[in-house]
Amino acid sequence: MSRLVGVVGSRSLPASFAPLVSSVVSLFLARGFRVASGGAVGADSFALSALLQQGAAPSGVVFSAWQSASGFPSSVRPQVRQLLSSGGQVVWGPFSQQACPPELQRRRAVSALLGRNTRLVSACSVVVAFLFGPSRGSLFTVRQAVARGVPVVVFLCGGGASLPPDLASRCFVFDYSDISH
């Protein structure tokens, strides 16, 4: 089985960083890795686009929090469908999107998404994170990878993105916050 790199990051990552994400995806594909993402907007979507544009859909794996495609953001669903129809894989999550009381919806969604991130990290040999602004989910993923001894590369892409000192000392960090894209 080939190695898997998790390409994750902020939902608010500006589109000007899509070429950087694409370059990272290309680098890992050229070294025999498959590429995993969480299927969110931003960095995850840029990784999916890179796979599709490079004709590498069979090397793509999307980790879903949900049991069906309806859980993905509407802007990402076409990419997920194209990835699947081109030989890529989706690892479906355990959560259904059944109706539940409004006071539980957010808590249930957050739990599902954090569970997805944990499953992604558990499957990966390395994680690359693109951070922009406050990104609690991405920081959670980086923290999970560090705790499991998975190597992590972090690109700080601006918007005030930063790593707590305990994480920064255990990751490879590239600061792109002062570079205009």
Backbone torsions as a table, in degrees:
resi	resn	phi	psi	omega
1	MET	NA	137.0	-177.9
2	SER	-76.7	161.1	179.6
3	ARG	-73.2	156.7	-176.8
4	LEU	-124.8	129.6	173.3
5	VAL	-108.2	131.2	175.3
6	GLY	-89.7	121.8	175.8
7	VAL	-110.2	110.0	-171.9
8	VAL	-133.0	175.3	174.1
9	GLY	157.0	-169.6	-173.3
10	SER	-65.2	138.8	174.6
11	ARG	-67.2	-25.7	-177.2
12	SER	-93.5	11.5	179.8
13	LEU	-59.4	123.3	-178.7
14	PRO	-61.4	148.1	179.8
15	ALA	-59.4	-21.6	178.6
16	SER	-64.0	-14.6	177.6
17	PHE	-93.6	-3.7	179.3
18	ALA	-55.7	-41.5	177.8
19	PRO	-62.6	-35.0	177.4
20	LEU	-66.3	-45.3	177.6
21	VAL	-59.7	-44.3	179.8
22	SER	-60.7	-41.4	178.4
23	SER	-62.8	-40.8	178.8
24	VAL	-65.6	-43.1	177.1
25	VAL	-59.2	-46.2	179.0
26	SER	-58.5	-44.6	-179.4
27	LEU	-58.0	-46.8	-178.7
28	PHE	-72.4	-37.4	176.4
29	LEU	-60.0	-41.9	-179.0
30	ALA	-64.7	-19.5	-179.9
31	ARG	-102.4	14.9	173.8
32	GLY	85.3	10.7	178.2
33	PHE	-83.8	151.9	163.0
34	ARG	-92.7	159.5	-174.0
35	VAL	-119.0	126.2	179.3
36	ALA	-111.3	147.1	172.0
37	SER	-143.6	174.0	179.5
38	GLY	-97.6	-0.3	176.2
39	GLY	73.4	22.4	177.3
40	ALA	-92.0	173.5	173.3
41	VAL	-73.9	168.9	179.5
42	GLY	82.5	-132.2	-173.9
43	ALA	-56.1	-42.9	-179.2
44	ASP	-61.7	-45.2	179.6
45	SER	-64.8	-38.0	177.9
46	PHE	-63.9	-37.5	177.3
47	ALA	-65.7	-42.0	177.0
48	LEU	-62.1	-44.5	178.3
49	SER	-58.9	-42.8	-180.0
50	ALA	-61.4	-44.4	178.5
51	LEU	-59.4	-45.8	-177.4
52	LEU	-68.1	-43.4	-179.0
53	GLN	-66.9	-28.8	-179.0
54	GLN	-91.9	5.9	179.9
55	GLY	65.3	29.1	-175.0
56	ALA	-112.8	24.4	-178.7
57	ALA	-52.4	-39.2	179.1
58	PRO	-61.3	-16.7	177.5
59	SER	-93.0	6.0	-177.5
60	GLY	-101.2	140.2	176.6
61	VAL	-133.6	126.0	176.1
62	VAL	-109.4	127.7	175.5
63	PHE	-94.2	122.1	-177.8
64	SER	-105.3	146.6	173.7
65	ALA	-81.7	-17.9	-168.8
66	TRP	-114.0	173.2	179.0
67	GLN	-90.2	-5.2	-178.9
68	SER	-148.2	166.3	-178.3
69	ALA	-66.3	-17.7	-178.2
70	SER	-65.2	-15.5	178.4
71	GLY	-78.0	-18.6	178.8
72	PHE	-74.6	151.6	174.2
73	PRO	-56.7	143.7	-175.7
74	SER	-57.9	-31.7	-179.6
75	SER	-73.0	-18.2	-177.7
76	VAL	-97.9	-22.9	-176.6
77	ARG	-52.8	-42.9	178.4
78	PRO	-60.9	-36.6	177.6
79	GLN	-65.3	-42.6	-179.7
80	VAL	-64.6	-43.5	177.8
81	ARG	-61.3	-43.4	179.9
82	GLN	-65.4	-41.2	177.8
83	LEU	-59.3	-47.4	-179.8
84	LEU	-63.0	-44.4	-177.8
85	SER	-71.0	-14.5	180.0
86	SER	-105.1	13.1	174.9
87	GLY	101.6	2.3	176.5
88	GLY	-77.2	179.3	-173.6
89	GLN	-129.8	144.9	168.8
90	VAL	-119.2	129.6	173.6
91	VAL	-97.3	103.8	-174.1
92	TRP	-73.8	145.9	179.8
93	GLY	-87.8	173.5	-176.5
94	PRO	-84.8	-8.1	-172.1
95	PHE	-94.2	133.6	173.1
96	SER	-94.1	164.9	179.8
97	GLN	-103.7	42.7	177.4
98	GLN	-64.7	153.9	176.6
99	ALA	-64.8	138.4	174.6
100	CYS	-142.4	164.3	-178.9
101	PRO	-56.6	141.8	-177.2
102	PRO	-53.0	-35.1	-178.3
103	GLU	-68.3	-17.2	178.4
104	LEU	-101.3	-14.9	-174.6
105	GLN	-58.4	-51.3	-177.9
106	ARG	-63.0	-45.7	-179.1
107	ARG	-61.0	-40.4	179.8
108	ARG	-67.0	-42.4	179.4
109	ALA	-64.5	-45.5	179.4
110	VAL	-61.4	-43.5	178.7
111	SER	-60.8	-43.0	179.7
112	ALA	-63.4	-43.4	-178.1
113	LEU	-68.6	-40.6	177.9
114	LEU	-67.2	-36.0	175.4
115	GLY	-63.4	-41.0	175.9
116	ARG	-59.1	-45.9	-179.4
117	ASN	-61.9	-40.5	179.2
118	THR	-64.4	-42.6	178.6
119	ARG	-64.9	-39.4	178.3
120	LEU	-61.3	-49.6	-179.6
121	VAL	-60.1	-41.5	-178.7
122	SER	-61.8	-27.2	-178.2
123	ALA	-89.7	-12.4	-170.5
124	CYS	-97.4	150.0	173.4
125	SER	-88.8	-22.7	-179.5
126	VAL	-156.5	150.8	177.5
127	VAL	-125.3	134.7	174.1
128	VAL	-117.7	123.8	-176.9
129	ALA	-119.2	134.4	176.7
130	PHE	-110.3	107.6	-175.2
131	LEU	-102.9	135.8	175.3
132	PHE	-141.3	120.4	-178.7
133	GLY	66.9	-167.9	177.7
134	PRO	-70.3	129.6	-174.4
135	SER	-141.5	77.8	-174.1
136	ARG	-62.1	-40.1	179.8
137	GLY	-65.0	-41.8	178.8
138	SER	-67.8	-39.5	176.9
139	LEU	-64.2	-37.8	175.3
140	PHE	-58.6	-44.6	-179.0
141	THR	-64.8	-44.1	177.2
142	VAL	-60.6	-44.3	-179.5
143	ARG	-62.8	-40.8	178.0
144	GLN	-61.8	-43.9	-179.6
145	ALA	-63.7	-46.9	179.6
146	VAL	-59.6	-44.4	-179.3
147	ALA	-62.2	-29.8	-179.3
148	ARG	-92.5	0.4	179.9
149	GLY	77.4	18.4	177.6
150	VAL	-84.1	126.5	178.1
151	PRO	-59.3	140.7	-177.5
152	VAL	-129.5	131.8	171.7
153	VAL	-111.9	128.2	-178.5
154	VAL	-120.1	129.5	171.7
155	PHE	-104.9	114.7	174.3
156	LEU	-85.1	114.0	-169.6
157	CYS	-108.5	15.7	175.7
158	GLY	104.0	-167.1	-178.3
159	GLY	66.7	18.7	-178.4
160	GLY	84.6	12.1	179.7
161	ALA	-61.8	138.9	177.1
162	SER	-155.9	164.4	175.0
163	LEU	-114.0	139.1	172.5
164	PRO	-60.0	149.0	-177.0
165	PRO	-53.0	-36.9	-178.8
166	ASP	-65.5	-28.4	176.4
167	LEU	-86.5	-41.7	-176.8
168	ALA	-57.6	-35.7	-178.4
169	SER	-75.0	-10.0	-176.8
170	ARG	-116.7	10.2	-179.5
171	CYS	-127.7	160.3	168.7
172	PHE	-88.6	117.9	-172.1
173	VAL	-117.3	131.1	174.9
174	PHE	-119.6	121.8	-177.4
175	ASP	-95.3	106.1	177.7
176	TYR	-102.4	9.4	-173.2
177	SER	-67.3	-23.7	-179.9
178	ASP	-99.6	3.5	-179.5
179	ILE	-99.4	123.1	-180.0
180	SER	-80.3	141.5	-179.5
181	HIS	-117.1	NA	NA
